[in-house]
Each structure stands twice: as structure tokens, then as C-alpha cells.
Amino acid sequence: MLHLVFNEPEVALLHEVIGLDPTLEGPVELIRDDFAVGPLDELGTPEGKERRKQWWKQLLSGSPYGTERADQIDDDATVLSIKKYLDQEDSNECWIWMGQNQHDVSGYYWLTSQLRAYQGRVLILYMNNLPFLNEKGQLFYPSFLSEIRPAEFLKAKKLARPITLSEFEIDPDEWTKLCNENGLVRWLEGGKKLVSKEISCYDQEIRRFVGGDWQKSTRLLNQLHLRMKNRTGDVFLMSRLRSLVEAGVLELKGEPGGPWKELEFRQPGAFGSKDESATVEP
């Protein structure tokens, strides 16, 4: 069987799970793009793909990943690799592992719209509202697969089920609808229901985490990633922080297009205890 995940840390996680259960032996593939954000219009055409790539390059400017990251992503080649694997033997299967978050579900819609011909051999394992045990033996409901201990996956594998013919008919239509809406953000509203949102939908929540003292961007991004309700990637979050600076909603210390580690943010006009530029009138 071939395993497929949507987040890079989960590749190593699945290999660890396979080490615990040899019956899961097989290659692990990764869909790298985050289809929960960014333009989707005409994504099936070279022009649409190039438009999306340029959008990512703009956001990646100054990031620790570099703009070349956008050129390194080739999910179309990954899909071809999956199809080649399924074509090799009629008994070969593809297992799609999903957490309950808009990143994984968006990737699922994009992927399954291209695998309809393999109905019956494409299985899904969706951790939707399922409890797991953490390291302390307490029940919790994970949003991402990386939050689940490897040993817990041995129970989760029992959830694997073929994607139904009905799903292969309906889900591609749902993906087409999202592409036609071309919202720049997609949120998960339970189950597999995604809704299109405006690009500023995270701004209010971002502002709640920015105080009167200068905050290093790396620390701020970490806080946002851990505590936001609808979690999204750091590249997109940084783009929104920069947009809020351009709009005068936040203040920036450092060059706008400079490296992330050199940037700091705060509420405008605030003079916190750590603001070295503050002066006291006699």
C-alpha cells in the first residue's frame, strides 16, 4: 500500500508507524502545497498554476524558506507517481491519512478529483472528531496527525475505508465550486465542509496576539500557530502581518521585505515597558 499525507512532519511519523506495524509497509508520498490558502482559479491550466506559484513567491519573500521553495513544489508529479503505483498491480492501494483541519481537507479535495478512475483502491483515514490518548494517558481530539502518538495509529488503521463511488462523484464537484469561488482562504466547518473566506479573515485574531511591546516575529508566529482556532501556515500569517502594517493597523521594526528573524511588531502608538525608543517628559 502507498500512504499519502499533507504535512511534511507526517512523512517521518508514518515511517515510524510502519516500523511498529510491518503490515502497513509501503512508500509514503507528500502533497506539499497548502490548498487552504491562495488562488484556485483555472488551477487545471498552466496559466492558473503559474499564477498560484507567483502568489506563493510573493509571500515567501524574506522567509527562511526562500522564494525557490515555490519552484520545488511539484504535486502534479506526485499524483503521477501515485497513479503509476496503482497501475503496477490491481491489488495496490493508496491510503490517504487526514487530520481534521482545512489544510488536509483542501488537499484531499484537490487530490481525489484526479483519482476517480481508481475507486475501490483509494482509502481514507479521516481523524474526524475521534479521541486519542496523549502521553499522559488523557483523551484529546487532535486536529493534525502530528499530534497523535505513533502507537495510537495502530488502532487508527482500522478506520481505513474505500472512498465511495458517491464521494468520487460529489467531492470533485465541491472542489470545482471552491475553485470557481476563488476565495483566498478556506476554513473547515466540520466534517469535510469547506467555506471560502476573504483574505483578511485572520486579521482580527492576529491583532489580539500583538501587544504594546515589540514582539519578535518568530515568537509571534509560534503563538499564533499554537493558539489560533483555524490554524494556518506561518508564510500566510506573515503576509497578513505585513498587510496590517501597510494598513497602519500594526507597527513594524525592521525592513518590510527583510528576513523574518529581524522583524518585530506591536500595536501602533503604544509605548510598552520594553520599547527602548520611549522617552519620559521632564
PEQUITA-V651983 format. One line per field, one symbol per residue. phi: phi as a letter, one per 40 degrees, with the letter a starting at -180 (. if undefined). psi: psi as a letter, one per 40 degrees, with the letter a starting at -180 (. if undefined). A space follows every 10 residues. Layout:
phi->???
psi->???
//
This chain:
phi->.bbbbbbdcc cccccccccc bcccdicbbb cccbccbgcb cfccbdcccc cccccccccc dgcccgccdc cccbcccccc ccccccccac ccbbbccbcc accccccccc cccbbdcbdh bbbbbbccfb cbccccgcca bccbdccccd cccccccccd accccccccc cccccccccc cfccabbcbg fbcbbcbccc cccccdcccb ccccbccccc ccccccbccb cbcccccccc cccccccgcb bbbhcdccdd cccbbaccgc bccbccccbb cc
psi->ihihiehdde dddddddddd geeehiihih hdigeeiiie hfeeiddddd ddddddddde heiedidedd dehgdddddd ddddddedhd eiihhhhhig iddddddddd ddeeedefhd ehiighghfh iihadeeihi hidideehid dddddddeeh iihidddedd dddddddddd dfieihihfi bfhiihiide deddddddeh adihhhdddd ddddddeidg iiiddddddd ddddddeedi ihhihdeiid eeiiiiiiei gideheeiih h.
//
